[in-house]
């Protein structure tokens, strides 16, 4: 049975923000006929933006993966917490010197967006990203610059990066380590569940919050992000969250679907 409120939200929406792992695929396997579902969204005039907190990879890498499994169209976009952080820097700290604790891929992305990166002098701003190429030397530089007064920004707060076999410490874990070393916490955190990515998108796309639908499988990041931005928030049960989690964790979904594929019924109306 079609939910009339969801039908109204879908008709009004101009842009679908989609989490990736657990929402449109699991590992390298599509969830159902997700390629057809996304094609139908496009045919109905919906802009698709793939959203991720992972700031270790460039958007090009994500585009390559999505293309390889048949989910990416040239009409789509990938938006990472890394890109959102560079946009924030350009808006609030244009031309200021920045030390980035991050991968080479993210450094290249920052440079391509005009961020003034420095290595060996005290910067105006320090950015903590998910650095899978971390060295102790880089970490020591980062905490030293913070203690000298650099402004502290983190790309996102995830404690662990999802992995099927091992625990992978993410930015949130290093925030705790850095706090123990320096007594300092980030002044700004950009990624989900905070509203930074959504604020940027509303501004750059010139759309109000009711024109966005956020779809994800995590209550405390995806759905809480949607809530923080004022977006319609759809929880899908194809990944992490279960119905029994609703009300126990932060993040209150407006609607719950077994998977994003169920949205097809609302596109046929």
C-alpha positions as CSV (number, residue, x, y, z in Angstrom):
1,X,0.0,0.0,0.0
2,X,1.3,3.4,-1.0
3,X,2.0,5.8,1.9
4,X,0.4,9.1,0.8
5,X,2.9,11.3,2.8
6,X,5.9,9.6,1.2
7,X,4.3,10.0,-2.2
8,X,4.0,13.7,-1.6
9,X,7.6,13.9,-0.4
10,X,8.9,12.0,-3.5
11,X,6.9,14.1,-5.9
12,X,8.2,17.3,-4.3
13,X,11.9,16.1,-4.1
14,X,14.4,17.3,-6.7
15,X,17.4,15.5,-5.3
16,X,18.0,12.1,-3.7
17,X,21.0,11.8,-1.5
18,X,22.1,8.2,-1.3
19,X,24.4,6.5,1.2
20,X,26.3,3.8,-0.6
21,X,27.3,0.6,1.3
22,X,24.2,-1.0,2.8
23,X,21.9,1.3,0.9
24,X,22.6,0.7,-2.8
25,X,25.1,-2.2,-2.6
26,X,26.7,-4.5,-0.1
27,X,30.4,-5.0,-0.9
28,X,30.3,-5.3,-4.7
29,X,26.9,-6.8,-4.9
30,X,23.8,-4.7,-5.9
31,X,20.9,-4.7,-3.6
32,X,18.1,-6.2,-5.8
33,X,17.7,-4.5,-9.1
34,X,19.2,-1.2,-7.9
35,X,20.5,-0.2,-11.3
36,X,16.9,-0.2,-12.6
37,X,15.7,1.7,-9.5
38,X,18.3,4.4,-10.0
39,X,17.4,4.6,-13.7
40,X,13.8,5.2,-12.8
41,X,14.7,7.9,-10.4
42,X,16.6,9.7,-13.2
43,X,13.7,9.2,-15.7
44,X,11.5,10.9,-13.1
45,X,13.8,13.9,-13.1
46,X,15.5,13.3,-9.7
47,X,19.1,14.3,-9.3
48,X,21.1,11.6,-7.6
49,X,24.0,12.4,-5.3
50,X,26.0,9.6,-3.7
51,X,27.0,10.7,-0.3
52,X,29.9,9.3,1.9
53,X,31.7,10.3,5.0
54,X,34.8,8.5,3.8
55,X,37.4,11.1,3.1
56,X,40.3,8.8,2.1
57,X,39.3,8.4,-1.5
58,X,38.7,10.9,-4.3
59,X,35.3,11.2,-5.9
60,X,36.8,9.8,-9.1
61,X,37.6,6.5,-7.3
62,X,34.0,6.3,-6.2
63,X,32.7,7.1,-9.6
64,X,34.9,4.3,-11.1
65,X,33.4,1.8,-8.6
66,X,29.9,2.9,-9.2
67,X,30.3,2.7,-13.0
68,X,31.9,-0.7,-12.7
69,X,28.7,-2.1,-11.0
70,X,26.3,-0.2,-13.3
71,X,25.1,2.4,-10.8
72,X,26.7,5.7,-12.0
73,X,25.4,8.0,-14.8
74,X,27.0,11.2,-16.0
75,X,24.0,13.0,-14.6
76,X,25.0,11.9,-11.1
77,X,27.4,13.3,-8.5
78,X,29.6,11.9,-5.7
79,X,29.9,14.1,-2.6
80,X,32.4,13.2,0.1
81,X,33.1,14.7,3.4
82,X,36.5,15.6,2.0
83,X,35.0,17.7,-0.8
84,X,32.6,19.3,1.6
85,X,35.5,20.2,3.9
86,X,37.4,21.8,1.0
87,X,34.3,23.8,0.2
88,X,34.0,24.9,3.8
89,X,37.7,26.1,3.8
90,X,37.1,28.0,0.6
91,X,34.1,29.7,2.0
92,X,35.5,30.5,5.5
93,X,39.3,30.4,5.2
94,X,40.0,31.3,1.6
95,X,43.8,31.6,1.0
96,X,44.6,30.6,4.6
97,X,47.3,28.0,5.0
98,X,46.1,24.4,5.8
99,X,47.8,21.3,7.1
100,X,45.9,18.2,6.0
101,X,46.3,14.9,7.8
102,X,45.0,12.9,4.9
103,X,45.8,10.7,1.9
104,X,47.6,11.8,-1.2
105,X,44.3,11.4,-3.1
106,X,42.6,13.9,-0.8
107,X,45.5,16.3,-0.9
108,X,45.3,16.3,-4.7
109,X,41.5,17.0,-4.4
110,X,42.1,19.9,-2.0
111,X,44.8,21.4,-4.3
112,X,42.5,21.1,-7.3
113,X,39.9,23.0,-5.4
114,X,42.3,25.8,-4.6
115,X,43.1,25.0,-0.9
116,X,46.5,26.4,0.2
117,X,48.1,23.3,1.6
118,X,51.4,23.5,3.6
119,X,53.6,20.9,5.2
120,X,56.5,22.4,7.1
121,X,55.3,25.6,8.6
122,X,52.6,26.3,11.3
123,X,49.3,26.6,9.4
124,X,46.2,28.6,10.1
125,X,44.1,25.5,9.9
126,X,44.6,21.8,10.6
127,X,42.2,19.3,9.0
128,X,41.9,15.8,10.3
129,X,40.7,13.3,7.6
130,X,40.6,9.5,7.3
131,X,44.2,8.8,6.5
132,X,44.9,5.3,5.4
133,X,48.6,6.3,4.7
134,X,49.1,7.7,8.2
135,X,52.6,8.0,9.6
136,X,53.7,8.9,13.1
137,X,55.6,11.9,11.7
138,X,52.4,13.2,10.2
139,X,50.5,12.7,13.4
140,X,53.2,14.5,15.5
141,X,53.1,17.4,13.1
142,X,49.3,17.7,13.4
143,X,49.2,17.8,17.2
144,X,52.2,20.2,17.3
145,X,50.4,22.6,15.0
146,X,47.2,22.4,17.0
147,X,49.1,23.2,20.2
148,X,50.6,26.2,18.4
149,X,47.1,27.5,17.8
150,X,45.9,26.2,14.4
151,X,42.1,26.1,14.0
152,X,40.9,22.4,14.2
153,X,38.5,20.9,11.6
154,X,37.6,17.2,11.2
155,X,36.1,15.8,8.0
156,X,33.7,13.5,9.8
157,X,33.2,11.7,13.2
158,X,33.0,8.0,12.3
159,X,34.9,6.0,14.9
160,X,35.5,2.9,12.6
161,X,35.3,2.5,8.9
162,X,33.1,-0.4,7.9
163,X,35.1,-3.5,6.9
164,X,33.8,-7.1,6.6
165,X,36.8,-8.7,8.4
166,X,38.7,-6.2,10.7
167,X,38.2,-3.1,12.7
168,X,39.6,0.0,10.9
169,X,40.0,3.1,13.1
170,X,38.5,6.1,11.5
171,X,38.6,9.9,12.2
172,X,36.5,9.6,15.3
173,X,39.1,7.3,16.9
174,X,41.9,9.7,16.1
175,X,39.9,12.6,17.5
176,X,40.0,10.8,20.9
177,X,43.8,10.1,20.6
178,X,44.4,13.8,19.7
179,X,42.2,15.0,22.5
180,X,44.3,12.9,25.0
181,X,47.5,14.3,23.6
182,X,46.4,18.0,23.3
183,X,43.2,18.5,25.3
184,X,41.7,19.8,22.1
185,X,38.6,18.7,20.1
186,X,37.5,19.9,16.6
187,X,35.9,23.3,16.4
188,X,34.0,22.1,13.3
189,X,33.1,18.6,12.1
190,X,31.8,18.5,8.5
191,X,30.4,15.1,7.7
192,X,27.3,13.2,8.7
193,X,25.5,13.4,11.1
194,X,26.4,17.1,11.2
195,X,24.6,19.4,8.7
196,X,27.7,20.8,6.9
197,X,27.4,18.7,3.8
198,X,23.7,19.4,3.5
199,X,24.2,23.1,4.1
200,X,26.7,23.2,1.3
201,X,24.4,21.3,-1.1
202,X,21.4,23.5,-0.3
203,X,23.5,26.6,-1.0
204,X,25.3,25.4,-4.2
205,X,22.1,23.8,-5.7
206,X,19.9,26.7,-4.5
207,X,17.3,24.3,-3.2
208,X,15.3,24.3,0.0
209,X,15.4,21.4,2.5
210,X,12.0,20.0,1.4
211,X,13.5,19.3,-2.1
212,X,15.9,16.7,-0.7
213,X,15.4,13.1,0.4
214,X,18.2,11.4,2.3
215,X,18.3,7.6,2.1
216,X,20.6,5.5,4.3
217,X,20.9,2.4,6.4
218,X,22.4,4.0,9.5
219,X,20.2,5.8,12.1
220,X,23.0,7.6,13.9
221,X,24.7,9.0,10.8
222,X,22.5,9.0,7.7
223,X,19.1,9.5,9.3
224,X,20.4,11.9,12.0
225,X,22.1,13.9,9.1
226,X,18.7,14.1,7.3
227,X,17.1,15.3,10.5
228,X,19.8,17.9,11.1
229,X,19.3,19.4,7.6
230,X,15.6,19.3,7.6
231,X,15.5,16.7,4.8
232,X,13.0,13.9,4.4
233,X,14.8,10.9,5.9
234,X,14.2,7.4,4.7
235,X,15.7,4.5,6.6
236,X,16.3,1.3,4.5
237,X,16.6,-2.0,6.2
238,X,19.1,-3.4,3.6
239,X,22.2,-2.7,5.7
240,X,23.0,-2.0,9.3
241,X,19.8,-0.8,11.1
242,X,16.9,-3.0,12.1
243,X,13.4,-1.9,13.0
244,X,14.2,-2.7,16.7
245,X,16.9,0.0,16.6
246,X,14.4,2.8,15.9
247,X,14.0,4.9,19.0
248,X,17.1,3.5,20.6
249,X,19.6,5.4,18.6
250,X,19.8,9.0,17.5
251,X,18.1,9.6,14.1
252,X,14.4,9.5,13.6
253,X,13.3,8.3,10.1
254,X,10.3,9.9,8.4
255,X,9.8,6.7,6.5
256,X,11.1,3.1,6.6
257,X,11.5,0.9,3.6
258,X,12.9,-2.6,3.3
259,X,15.2,-1.3,0.5
260,X,15.4,1.7,-1.8
261,X,13.9,-0.5,-4.5
262,X,10.6,-0.1,-2.8
263,X,10.6,3.6,-4.0
264,X,9.7,2.3,-7.4
265,X,6.0,2.1,-6.4
266,X,6.1,5.9,-5.7
267,X,7.6,6.7,-9.0
268,X,4.9,4.9,-11.0
269,X,2.1,6.9,-9.4
